[in-house]
Amino acid sequence: MDNELTPSGIKSWSESDRPREKLLEKGRAVLTDSELLAILIRSGSREETAVELSKRILKSVDNDLAALSKLSVKDLAKFKGMGEVKAITIVAALEIGRRRAEAQIVEKSKITSSKDVADYFEGRLVDLHHEEFWILILDRANQIIKSENISKGGITGTVVDSRLIFKSAIENLASGIILCHNHPSGNNQPSQADIDLTQKVKQAGKMFDIQVLDHIIIAGGKFYSFADEGLI
């Protein structure tokens, strides 16, 4: 029968090509990204298998899982053979992965480098489609008192009120603060507005005897440090 030659789901594949069976037999580490994605999709169509659909989706983001995690339910549902339920399953699984990665970041009691700050914020900022501006509040030993979200904005920027920055810093008896925001564009280079804001906040900090130690920009899996570049 022709139908037997047209794969419509995992059950119609040869044993070695079934991602779920392969996972059980050989472990999750041996599966390709497309095979893992196919397990979430569960079934394909008469035209293509779930793995083929997965490969098509991954190809659209240059096989970049970070880029895949930025796709919305609507974005994924546009692929022929997907549908809303499958798209929701993928988005939910990727969000679990993001939260797991964030939970694994050891919240260091003391900040010793720009990388410590980037590691601290990357999990919550790297996949966002909008800009967010955060501060890290430190004591005299550069130990973390708390982190706080100051503002959220659009794709190209967010409005930051320096009064809110220092209100939180003063309330928490900060000796130093570190600024951090993301660039959804993936470009980690500071804009002139970023440079101007950093200098403005730095000068304001002198009035309150609160040192602005760094400003970190998170973008596309990379980060930029004003302190490392001698701009603060």
QUINORWO-V416699 format. One record per residue. PHI is phi in degrees with one decimal (NA if undefined). OMEGA is omega as a letter, one per 40 degrees, with the letter a starting at -180 (none if undefined). BURIAL is 1 if it has 24 or more other ideal C-beta (glycine too) atoms within 12 Angstrom, else 0. Layout:
[[PHI & OMEGA & BURIAL] [PHI & OMEGA & BURIAL]]
//
This chain:
[[NA & i & 0] [-61.6 & a & 0] [-61.2 & a & 0] [-71.9 & a & 0] [-91.3 & a & 0] [-104.5 & a & 0] [-64.5 & i & 1] [-122.8 & a & 0] [179.2 & a & 1] [-60.6 & a & 1] [-64.2 & a & 0] [-88.7 & a & 0] [-84.4 & i & 1] [-65.9 & a & 0] [-55.0 & a & 0] [-71.8 & a & 0] [-99.0 & a & 0] [-85.9 & a & 1] [-57.6 & a & 1] [-66.5 & i & 1] [-66.8 & i & 0] [-63.9 & i & 1] [-63.4 & a & 0] [-65.6 & a & 0] [-81.3 & a & 0] [-116.8 & i & 0] [97.5 & a & 0] [-68.3 & a & 0] [-65.4 & a & 0] [-83.7 & a & 0] [-75.0 & i & 1] [-77.2 & i & 0] [-58.3 & a & 1] [-67.6 & i & 1] [-70.3 & i & 1] [-63.3 & i & 1] [-65.0 & i & 1] [-63.5 & i & 1] [-64.0 & i & 1] [-70.0 & a & 1] [-70.7 & i & 1] [78.0 & a & 1] [-142.3 & i & 1] [-98.4 & i & 1] [-132.2 & i & 0] [-68.9 & a & 0] [-89.1 & a & 0] [-153.5 & i & 1] [-78.0 & i & 1] [-63.1 & i & 1] [-66.6 & i & 1] [-64.4 & i & 1] [-63.5 & i & 1] [-60.9 & i & 1] [-62.3 & a & 1] [-66.5 & i & 1] [-64.7 & a & 1] [-65.2 & i & 1] [-61.9 & a & 0] [-66.6 & i & 0] [-115.2 & i & 0] [57.1 & i & 0] [57.2 & a & 0] [-103.0 & a & 0] [-65.6 & i & 1] [-64.6 & i & 1] [-69.8 & i & 1] [-61.1 & a & 1] [-67.0 & i & 1] [-87.4 & a & 1] [-72.1 & i & 1] [-88.1 & i & 0] [-59.1 & i & 0] [-64.5 & i & 0] [-60.8 & a & 0] [-70.4 & a & 1] [-68.3 & i & 0] [-72.2 & i & 0] [-72.8 & i & 1] [-60.2 & a & 0] [97.6 & a & 1] [-90.8 & a & 1] [90.5 & a & 0] [-66.4 & a & 0] [-63.3 & i & 0] [-65.4 & i & 1] [-63.6 & i & 1] [-62.8 & i & 0] [-60.2 & a & 1] [-67.2 & i & 1] [-60.5 & i & 1] [-65.3 & a & 0] [-64.9 & i & 0] [-66.7 & i & 1] [-68.5 & i & 0] [-61.6 & i & 0] [-61.9 & i & 1] [-64.4 & a & 1] [-67.5 & i & 0] [-63.5 & i & 0] [-62.0 & i & 0] [-66.4 & a & 0] [-68.0 & a & 0] [-77.7 & i & 0] [-68.7 & i & 0] [-72.9 & i & 0] [-74.3 & a & 0] [-67.7 & i & 0] [-75.6 & a & 0] [-136.0 & i & 0] [-90.6 & a & 1] [-118.4 & a & 0] [-158.6 & i & 0] [-64.1 & i & 1] [-65.1 & i & 0] [-57.1 & a & 1] [-68.4 & i & 1] [-60.8 & i & 1] [-63.5 & a & 1] [-64.3 & a & 1] [-97.9 & a & 1] [-57.3 & a & 1] [-58.7 & a & 1] [-92.9 & a & 1] [-117.0 & a & 1] [-64.3 & a & 1] [-98.9 & a & 1] [-73.4 & i & 1] [-92.5 & i & 0] [-128.7 & i & 0] [-83.8 & i & 1] [-131.0 & a & 1] [-118.4 & a & 1] [-123.0 & i & 1] [-128.3 & i & 1] [-109.7 & a & 1] [-99.9 & a & 1] [-123.1 & i & 1] [-92.6 & a & 0] [-65.1 & i & 0] [-94.1 & a & 0] [62.3 & i & 1] [-85.8 & a & 0] [-72.5 & i & 1] [-89.3 & i & 1] [-171.1 & i & 0] [-118.0 & a & 1] [-145.7 & i & 1] [-81.2 & a & 1] [-91.5 & a & 1] [-159.9 & i & 1] [-127.5 & a & 0] [-137.3 & a & 0] [-102.7 & a & 0] [-68.4 & a & 0] [-101.6 & i & 0] [170.3 & i & 0] [-144.6 & a & 1] [-87.1 & a & 0] [-117.8 & i & 1] [-99.5 & a & 0] [-62.1 & i & 1] [-65.7 & i & 0] [-69.4 & i & 0] [-59.8 & a & 1] [-80.2 & i & 1] [-61.1 & i & 0] [-67.3 & a & 1] [-63.9 & a & 1] [-68.1 & a & 0] [-60.1 & a & 0] [-100.6 & i & 0] [55.2 & a & 0] [-71.8 & i & 1] [-98.6 & i & 1] [-149.6 & i & 1] [-135.3 & i & 1] [-125.3 & i & 1] [-90.3 & i & 1] [-153.0 & i & 1] [-148.4 & a & 1] [-112.4 & i & 1] [-117.5 & a & 1] [-59.2 & a & 1] [-66.4 & a & 0] [92.3 & i & 1] [-89.4 & a & 0] [-89.9 & i & 1] [-77.8 & a & 0] [-72.3 & i & 1] [-84.2 & i & 0] [-62.7 & i & 0] [-64.3 & i & 0] [-63.6 & a & 1] [-65.0 & a & 0] [-63.5 & i & 0] [-63.0 & a & 1] [-59.4 & i & 1] [-66.0 & i & 0] [-62.4 & a & 1] [-67.4 & i & 1] [-59.3 & i & 1] [-65.4 & i & 0] [-65.4 & a & 1] [-61.9 & a & 1] [-63.8 & i & 0] [-66.1 & a & 0] [-104.7 & a & 1] [58.3 & i & 0] [-118.5 & a & 1] [-83.9 & i & 1] [-89.6 & a & 1] [-83.5 & a & 1] [-167.6 & i & 1] [-136.2 & a & 1] [-106.6 & i & 1] [-111.3 & i & 1] [-98.5 & a & 1] [-160.1 & i & 1] [55.6 & a & 1] [78.2 & i & 0] [-119.8 & i & 0] [-143.6 & i & 1] [-124.1 & i & 1] [-114.8 & i & 1] [-62.0 & a & 1] [-66.8 & a & 1] [-63.0 & a & 0] [-92.4 & i & 0] [72.7 & a & 0] [-103.3 & a & 1] [-143.0 & none & 1]]
//
